[in-house]
């Protein structure tokens, strides 16, 4: 299935890539270059009217890191996740502090998901 996006989000996605949070940078270092079992990930990828933190088109997997910008936005996050799941994507969600304090644990969750679902 072809996933469409709002072209108006392209510049915003670029800005987000250039202004990533520490946890996004730490996770990106582990996802880029096909390090997770050979699967390619994109970061700050527009999908529909949303921008996701990380996305693998082959796995149909979205990885979201919820930092301070997500606090008090649970309803918007839930709507975003509902949309992503409605088009056949799976969302793994991690807290900003979880990535910073237990990156190995986060990577284990991601790797286990890939092993079970790829």
Secondary structure, DSSP 8 states (H G I E B T S, - for coil): ----B-GGGHHHHHHHHHT--HHHHHHHHHHGGGTBTTB--EEEEEEBTEEEEEEETTTTEEEEEE-GGGTT-HHHHHHHHHHHHHTT-EEEEEEHHHHHH-HHHHHHHHHHHHHHH-
